[in-house]
Amino acid sequence: MITDINEFAQAVHENAIEKGFHPTDESEDQFIANQCNNMHAEITELWDAFRSGMLRHHCDKAVKMRELGLNPLDCAQEELADIIIRALDVSERFGINIVEALNIKHEYNKTRPYKHGKKN
């Protein structure tokens, strides 16, 4: 099990390559377009699980997870993990130190006003 998020991003990216999600002839523009679409799809799946009242129900891969000796995830866990995995894949492809980026962005966000100055 990997505990460092940058190492995890590298492992996620290597797995994505191994599983065929990064064709060698894919341009950077094609890559980011595909990844944005894939992240959007994962967010939509999270939204659909919420709308159907299934967020806290086992995901559709729960049986296979059990067979593999893994604790099955509920839909919220699975979709949030998928969103993060996709983002980490992109960060690794672009050579981004995601830990540094997260820390900088968090420190910046702490300086912003309540609801970033929006009324609602």
Secondary structure, DSSP 4 states (H G I P E B T S, - for coil): ---SHHHHHHHHHHHHHHTT-S-TT--HHHHHHHHHHHHHHHHHHHHHHHHTT-TTSBPTTHHHHHHTTPPPPBHHHHHHHHHHHHHHHHHHHTT--HHHHHHHHHHHHHTSPGGGG---
